[in-house]
Amino acid sequence: MLEVYIDGASAGNPGPSGAGIFIKYNGKVEKYSIPLGIMDNHEAEFLACKKALEICLEKQTDTVWLKSDSQAVVHAIEKEFVRNAQYKLLLGDILSLTKQLNLFFVKWIPSKENKAADELARKAIHLN
């Protein structure tokens, strides 16, 4: 099982954005700071989720426990619905990726428990 912490960040809304992905498994840790270009903060959060799932599938894992401090992303995944048309395609991609896993769990966590992913996302902003 991969324990995955994600965060998206934007410097401005919209502005330069980045994804932070922190993965723990088998006593190992992997960190990713991915520049995303210009977008708003919510789009960066959804894209961070999508990128994290793509990385997990590349590792040929079958179980992912994804944690995020974005209520918008977590609720959208849980309900398989997002009202804002701007994020519908991203949510569709995310749900398609989750269906390729045997087990997928998503959990909202407070920001204070997501500091590692937040730091990676902020670092990614400067990589644009």
Secondary structure per residue as TSV (DSSP state, phi and psi in degrees):
chain	resnum	aa	ss	phi	psi
A	1	M	-	360.0	137.2
A	2	L	E	-101.9	130.0
A	3	E	E	-99.3	116.8
A	4	V	E	-121.5	124.8
A	5	Y	E	-108.1	131.4
A	6	I	E	-127.9	153.9
A	7	D	E	-156.2	146.4
A	8	G	E	-118.9	146.9
A	9	A	E	-143.7	148.8
A	10	S	E	-134.6	140.7
A	11	A	S	-97.7	84.6
A	12	G	S	111.7	166.5
A	13	N	S	-140.8	83.9
A	14	P	S	-84.1	166.9
A	15	G	E	-173.7	-177.8
A	16	P	E	-56.1	134.3
A	17	S	E	-131.5	161.0
A	18	G	E	-150.8	158.6
A	19	A	E	-113.1	137.0
A	20	G	E	-116.3	129.0
A	21	I	E	-132.1	125.3
A	22	F	E	-124.4	117.6
A	23	I	E	-119.0	131.5
A	24	K	E	-119.2	133.1
A	25	Y	E	-164.5	141.8
A	26	N	T	47.6	39.3
A	27	G	T	75.3	5.4
A	28	K	E	-106.8	160.9
A	29	V	E	-133.1	136.8
A	30	E	E	-126.2	141.0
A	31	K	E	-126.7	137.1
A	32	Y	E	-131.8	132.2
A	33	S	E	-120.1	111.1
A	34	I	E	-118.0	114.8
A	35	P	E	-68.6	140.7
A	36	L	E	-117.8	-2.9
A	37	G	E	85.9	-154.5
A	38	I	E	-95.8	122.7
A	39	M	E	-166.0	175.2
A	40	D	-	-87.1	170.1
A	41	N	H	-63.0	-41.5
A	42	H	H	-64.8	-41.3
A	43	E	H	-62.4	-39.4
A	44	A	H	-62.6	-38.8
A	45	E	H	-63.0	-46.9
A	46	F	H	-63.7	-41.6
A	47	L	H	-67.6	-35.7
A	48	A	H	-60.2	-41.4
A	49	C	H	-63.2	-48.0
A	50	K	H	-59.6	-47.1
A	51	K	H	-62.6	-40.5
A	52	A	H	-61.7	-43.9
A	53	L	H	-65.5	-37.7
A	54	E	H	-61.9	-42.9
A	55	I	H	-62.1	-44.2
A	56	C	H	-60.4	-43.5
A	57	L	H	-67.7	-34.1
A	58	E	H	-61.0	-29.9
A	59	K	T	-81.6	0.1
A	60	Q	T	57.0	37.9
A	61	T	-	-84.1	159.7
A	62	D	S	-117.7	-4.9
A	63	T	E	-135.6	126.9
A	64	V	E	-131.9	133.4
A	65	W	E	-114.6	103.0
A	66	L	E	-96.5	132.7
A	67	K	E	-125.2	135.4
A	68	S	E	-146.6	150.0
A	69	D	S	-93.6	7.6
A	70	S	-	-92.3	106.1
A	71	Q	H	-62.7	-34.7
A	72	A	H	-59.9	-46.2
A	73	V	H	-68.7	-48.6
A	74	V	H	-61.3	-46.1
A	75	H	H	-65.9	-38.5
A	76	A	H	-62.2	-41.9
A	77	I	H	-67.3	-46.3
A	78	E	H	-61.4	-40.0
A	79	K	H	-91.5	-9.7
A	80	E	T	53.8	40.2
A	81	F	-	-156.2	140.6
A	82	V	-	-138.2	134.8
A	83	R	S	-72.6	-41.4
A	84	N	-	-71.3	118.7
A	85	A	H	-59.1	-28.3
A	86	Q	H	-60.5	-29.0
A	87	Y	H	-104.0	-2.1
A	88	K	H	-62.1	-43.2
A	89	L	H	-63.9	-42.9
A	90	L	H	-63.0	-42.8
A	91	L	H	-62.6	-41.0
A	92	G	H	-58.5	-43.6
A	93	D	H	-62.7	-43.5
A	94	I	H	-62.0	-47.5
A	95	L	H	-63.7	-37.6
A	96	S	H	-62.1	-40.8
A	97	L	H	-67.2	-40.5
A	98	T	H	-65.1	-30.2
A	99	K	T	-73.1	-12.4
A	100	Q	T	-83.9	-4.7
A	101	L	S	-100.5	148.0
A	102	N	S	-68.9	-43.3
A	103	L	E	-133.2	133.1
A	104	F	E	-138.5	127.4
A	105	F	E	-122.9	143.1
A	106	V	E	-130.5	140.5
A	107	K	E	-143.4	135.7
A	108	W	E	-80.7	136.5
A	109	I	-	-129.3	153.2
A	110	P	-	-67.9	154.6
A	111	S	G	-53.8	-36.2
A	112	K	G	-64.8	-19.5
A	113	E	G	-94.6	2.3
A	114	N	-	-122.0	25.9
A	115	K	H	-62.1	-37.1
A	116	A	H	-63.4	-46.8
A	117	A	H	-66.6	-37.7
A	118	D	H	-61.6	-44.9
A	119	E	H	-62.9	-39.6
A	120	L	H	-66.9	-38.4
A	121	A	H	-66.3	-42.6
A	122	R	H	-66.0	-36.6
A	123	K	H	-63.0	-40.1
A	124	A	H	-64.1	-31.4
A	125	I	H	-55.9	-41.3
A	126	H	T	-77.2	-8.6
A	127	L	T	-87.9	-8.1
A	128	N	-	-63.8	360.0
